[in-house]
Amino acid sequence: MTALDTNILVRFLTGDDEVQAEKVYALLKKAESEKREFFVPLLVMQELIWVLESVYDIARQDILNSIDDLLLMPVLKFEQQTALHQFIHHAQKSKYDLPDLLIAHSVREQGGDTILTFDRKAAKYDLFALVA
């Protein structure tokens, strides 16, 4: 199976480089017509969130909506898709840092119950525990 890198999804979502964006659209359209899937690693989603927040200054809700839309695309197969759905659901109801929430739901999906951290802000979320 072929996987996608973060920059492919960034081009798809932002269209900031018209030539590359057109290549991505064509790639996805061809995959759809051939009933093929591209794998999207969880780390790519983590990096995508970071890039959209920090580089493009895209609003939180717009990022969540974009990820939700990506999850609906039949040509994309996501690592830990259930964790991504839970992440979106919880992120829409909270103000916690998006990357921290994704980490939390990824850990929960893998059977973890605690994430040790020095981050006081993250430690307020139920899966994180502050190391003092």
Secondary structure as UniProt FT lines:
FT   STRAND          2..3
FT   HELIX           6..14
FT   HELIX           18..33
FT   TURN            34..35
FT   STRAND          38..40
FT   HELIX           42..50
FT   HELIX           51..55
FT   HELIX           60..71
FT   TURN            74..75
FT   STRAND          76..78
FT   TURN            79..80
FT   HELIX           81..91
FT   TURN            92..93
FT   HELIX           98..109
FT   TURN            110..111
FT   STRAND          115..117
FT   TURN            120..121
FT   HELIX           122..124
FT   TURN            126..127
FT   STRAND          128..130
//
